[in-house]
Every structure is written in C-alpha cells, then in structure tokens.
Amino acid sequence: MELTRLEQGGKPIYAVAGKCTVEHAATLRQSLLKAVSEQNVLTLDVSGVEEADITFLQLLLATALTLEQNGGSLRRHGTISPAALAAARVSGFARTPKLANFFSDED
C-alpha cells in the first residue's frame, strides 16, 4: 500500500495504490492522518487500489467524517479501481451517505 502526494493544477492529489487490506490498515491510517492534518479538502485517487477490504472502507469513512467535522471534505479524483468498487458495493459502503458521492460513477 502506498499513499503518494501528486500535484495537479497546483492542487494536491493523494494516490492510493496497492493492497488496501487489514494488513496495511495501520500504514494507511497514518498516511491519511498526515494528509488530513495538511489539507482541509482531501482528494484521493483510488484507481490504483489492487485489493480492498472493509478496513479500507472504514478508513475512508473515518477520513470523510474527520474532514467534515473540520469544515472540509473528501473527494475522489479519477476512476475507482474495480477492487475498491467491488468492496464498496458488497459491503454497502457505496450507499453510505458520507461516501455515496465518492463511489458514484461520476468523475
């Protein structure tokens, strides 16, 4: 699992890539906490997620809630990887109000 900060149009985008499963949850959590401390609006690119489970989705929801509490928001950049989308749909996270826009088909 990697969380890489990229710049596009002067704005940061954080690309999540690799396996985002329980084995990698602590690393992803720390990376997301650091990103949230630096950004009020966090834009994630999850197109490179190769494997995802419930812990990945829980971390996304926690990130969205934390940002919202601080007046910010979680946004998606690019497409959703098939693995992330499948995990979100099977678990019901794709219909969770705080993540519904993140997992919508719109870009």
Phi, psi and omega in degrees: 000132176228144170236111185246133178271126177240161176243133174220118182061032180079004180245141180283141173231133180255117182265124177260128181221155176095203181273123180245075183237179184305326180295337183249006186297318182296318179294315179296319179301311180299318180296318179292321178299318178297314180298318180295326179290340181260339187229141174273325174245117183255122179253120181250140171252112182252019181293340182262009179288120183269331181209138182218147175225189186298328181294324176299315181292322177297320178293321176297316180295316178298321178296314179300317181294317179298314179298316181298319179298334180260015177082012181251197180203160175256130180232158177251143174242131176081195183276166176261133178297151177304323181294316180293319180293318179298316180297318181294320181288315182296320184277343183093356180296336179295339180257359178294127185309321182286345181240358183303315179293324180299319183263010177290162181285349180285151180258000000 
